[in-house]
Amino acid sequence: MIKKEEQYKYQIGDLVEYSEYEFFDEYYNSFERRVGIVIKREFRYVDANQYKIKVDEKNYWIDEDKLTLLSKVVKATAK
């Protein structure tokens, strides 16, 4: 049996990047890279896991396969 933490590729607090496309008149009109922080995760048995990413002041749900890890979260030592 898989542990719950092993089901996720990214952890809460990880810095990730994804690309966003806009379509107009059947063509790519713009391509933008966005960088954000993982703030929530959702496990799915059938589809790819989804992550809620905070970018500026907005939140976006993005599939796991569209994300690129930039920096892992570092857990502080307990006091």
URZIKA-V43891 format. One record per residue. N is the residue number from 1. RES is the residue in three letters. SS is DSSP state (@ for helix, = for strand, . for the rest). OMEGA is omega as a letter, one per 40 degrees, with the letter a starting at -180 (999 if undefined). Layout:
n:N res:RES ss:SS omega:OMEGA
n:N res:RES ss:SS omega:OMEGA
//
This chain:
n:1 res:MET ss:. omega:a
n:2 res:ILE ss:. omega:i
n:3 res:LYS ss:. omega:a
n:4 res:LYS ss:@ omega:a
n:5 res:GLU ss:@ omega:a
n:6 res:GLU ss:@ omega:a
n:7 res:GLN ss:@ omega:a
n:8 res:TYR ss:. omega:i
n:9 res:LYS ss:. omega:a
n:10 res:TYR ss:. omega:a
n:11 res:GLN ss:. omega:i
n:12 res:ILE ss:. omega:a
n:13 res:GLY ss:. omega:i
n:14 res:ASP ss:. omega:i
n:15 res:LEU ss:= omega:a
n:16 res:VAL ss:= omega:i
n:17 res:GLU ss:= omega:i
n:18 res:TYR ss:= omega:a
n:19 res:SER ss:= omega:i
n:20 res:GLU ss:= omega:a
n:21 res:TYR ss:= omega:i
n:22 res:GLU ss:= omega:a
n:23 res:PHE ss:= omega:i
n:24 res:PHE ss:= omega:i
n:25 res:ASP ss:. omega:i
n:26 res:GLU ss:. omega:i
n:27 res:TYR ss:= omega:i
n:28 res:TYR ss:= omega:i
n:29 res:ASN ss:= omega:i
n:30 res:SER ss:= omega:i
n:31 res:PHE ss:= omega:a
n:32 res:GLU ss:= omega:i
n:33 res:ARG ss:= omega:i
n:34 res:ARG ss:= omega:i
n:35 res:VAL ss:= omega:a
n:36 res:GLY ss:= omega:a
n:37 res:ILE ss:= omega:i
n:38 res:VAL ss:= omega:i
n:39 res:ILE ss:= omega:i
n:40 res:LYS ss:= omega:i
n:41 res:ARG ss:= omega:i
n:42 res:GLU ss:= omega:a
n:43 res:PHE ss:. omega:i
n:44 res:ARG ss:. omega:a
n:45 res:TYR ss:. omega:a
n:46 res:VAL ss:. omega:a
n:47 res:ASP ss:. omega:i
n:48 res:ALA ss:. omega:i
n:49 res:ASN ss:. omega:i
n:50 res:GLN ss:= omega:a
n:51 res:TYR ss:= omega:i
n:52 res:LYS ss:= omega:a
n:53 res:ILE ss:= omega:i
n:54 res:LYS ss:= omega:i
n:55 res:VAL ss:= omega:a
n:56 res:ASP ss:. omega:a
n:57 res:GLU ss:. omega:a
n:58 res:LYS ss:= omega:i
n:59 res:ASN ss:= omega:a
n:60 res:TYR ss:= omega:i
n:61 res:TRP ss:= omega:a
n:62 res:ILE ss:= omega:i
n:63 res:ASP ss:= omega:a
n:64 res:GLU ss:@ omega:a
n:65 res:ASP ss:@ omega:i
n:66 res:LYS ss:@ omega:a
n:67 res:LEU ss:. omega:i
n:68 res:THR ss:= omega:a
n:69 res:LEU ss:= omega:i
n:70 res:LEU ss:= omega:a
n:71 res:SER ss:= omega:i
n:72 res:LYS ss:. omega:i
n:73 res:VAL ss:. omega:i
n:74 res:VAL ss:. omega:a
n:75 res:LYS ss:. omega:i
n:76 res:ALA ss:. omega:i
n:77 res:THR ss:. omega:i
n:78 res:ALA ss:. omega:i
n:79 res:LYS ss:. omega:999
//
